[in-house]
Amino acid sequence: MLYQLVKNKDGEYFVLELYKDQAALDTHFKNMGAPGAIPLEKIKEGSPLQIYPVVGGFLHEGESTVANIVTLPIAEGKAADFEAATIPALGAFDGEEPGTHAYLLCKKYDESMYFFLELFADQAAIELHGGGETFAAMGKRQGAAKANDRSRKAKFAMGMSVCTSTTRKVVAHSLTAKL
């Protein structure tokens, strides 16, 4: 569904990939000569390959120029609270932000971390997203679910360049996790 090359400010490249379901992910791995996708629990922390189930989000057609990856550690036992605080905002972002081309909420298999994968048309779209009432309200609702210990801080890979000018053609508008 999505295969997007991006580059951070240090010149490191990343590929953001989104698959329809487990079968599509397995097919991708088989096409590379593997028997199928690596089981999520066997992927080591810090490995160049990371695979996360999608909780929800949306994709829009359009030419994106900026990509972000936001990593949020979650307090133990608070994953359901975090999802309940976040998922309602996804629909609002979808309707209010035409310059937000992808906004995907993913999670680590053990639910200790959540990730936002974001593609924006331009800097103005990012400012609209981050400066809106929906974003502020979501952040307040998420507060108690976020981990507070200093050893597990949020991480931000912001302002990455989208490396191609290919406009995505979206078939499905809303996404639900199938991995």
N, C-alpha and C positions, 0 to 999 in steps of 0.2 A: 504494500500500500504506500510505503514511503521509503526512499533510499536517497538520503541527502548528504553530500560531502560538505563539511564545514571546517573552518580553520580558526584557531584562536589567535590572540595577539602575539603569542610567542612562536607562531608558525607551525604549531602542532595540528595535525589533521585528525578529524573524527568523522565517522559515518553514523548518521542517525538512521536507524532502520525500524520500520513498523510493518508487522505481518498480520494478515487477517486472522490467523489462528495458528494453533500448534502444527497442523498439517503443512501450512505454508512455510513455517519456520523450518520444519524437518526437511521439506523439499529443497529449500535454500542450502542447507548443510549437505544434503545428499548430492546436490549439483556440484559441490566443492570436494566430493570424494569421501565425506564422512558418513557414518551409518545413520545419522540424524542429529538433531540439536543436542547440545550438552545439557544434561539435567541441571536445573537452576541451583540446586543445593551443592553441586560439585564445582561451580564456578568460584574460584578463589578471589578474595578481596584484593583489589589492586591489579587484577589481571587485565590485559588490554581489551579482552572481550567481556562485556557485561550484558546480561539478558534480564529484562524485568517485565513482569506482567503489567498490562495496561489496566488501570482501574476505570478510567473514563477520559473523555476529552472530545476534541473535534479537529477536523481538517477542513480547510477552505482552499479553493483554487486561488492562484495568484502567484506572483513572483516575489519571493522573500529575499531580503538582503541581510537580515540579522537573525542569529540563532542564539538561544540561551539554554543552559542546563542548570537547574537549581536543585540542590540536594538538601533535604531536610531530615535530620534525625528525629525519630519519634520516641516519646516516652514509652517504656515497657507497658504493654497492655492497653495502649491508647490508639491503636490503628483504626478501630471502628469509629472512635470519636473524631479522629483526624479526617477520615473519609466523609463522615456526616457533616463536618464543618466545611469541607471543600467542594464536594460534588455539586451542591446547588449553585455555586458560583460559576461552574463550567458552562451551564446553560445560559446564564446571564452574559458571560464573556462572549459566548457564541453570537448572541443577538446584538450586543452593544459595540463590538469591536471588529469592524470589517477589515482592519489592517492586521489582525491577529490571524495568521494563516494556519497555525497548528498550536494547540495547547493541550498537551497530553499529560495526564497524571499516571505515573507508574510507581511500582513498589518493589522493594527487595522481597524475595520469597519468604523471609522470616519476619517481615513487616517492621523491621527496625529503621528503615529509611524509605522515604518517598522522594520521587523525582518529578520535576516539571520539565518536559521537553517543549521548547517554544520556538516558533518561527514567526517573524514579524516582517511586514512589508518594508518598514523603515523605522528610524528613531522616533518619529512622531507617533507611530503606532505603539511603541513601547511606553512612551510617556502617557498616552491615553490609557493604556492598560494599568500601569503602576499608579497613576494619579486618580483613578476612579473610585467612587464610593463602594462599588462591588468588591474591589481588591482590598480596600481598607476593612470592610466588614468581614471578609473572609479571613483576613489575618487575625482579627480579634477573636473570631470563633475558633480558630486553630490553636490559639495561645496555649491552653492547658495541655494539649496533646503533644506539643513539641518537647523534645528532650531538653532539659536545662543543665545537664552536667557539662562542664567545660571541655571534657575530653571528646565530646561529640558535637562539633559545631556545624552549622549550616555551611555549605560550600556553594560558590557561585561561579559559573563559567559564562560570563556575560559578554555580549557584543561580538560574538564570533561571526566571521564573514561566511556567507553562503557562497560556495565556490562555483556554482553554475547558474546560468540564467534561465534554466528550464522551468517553465510554468507547469505546475502540477495540475492534473485533471483528476478531480475527486469523484469517486463513484459513490461511496458511502459517506454520509455527512456526520453521523454520530457514531461513536465507538464504544464498545463494551469489552471488557477483558474476556479472552478466550484461552489464555495461556495458563 
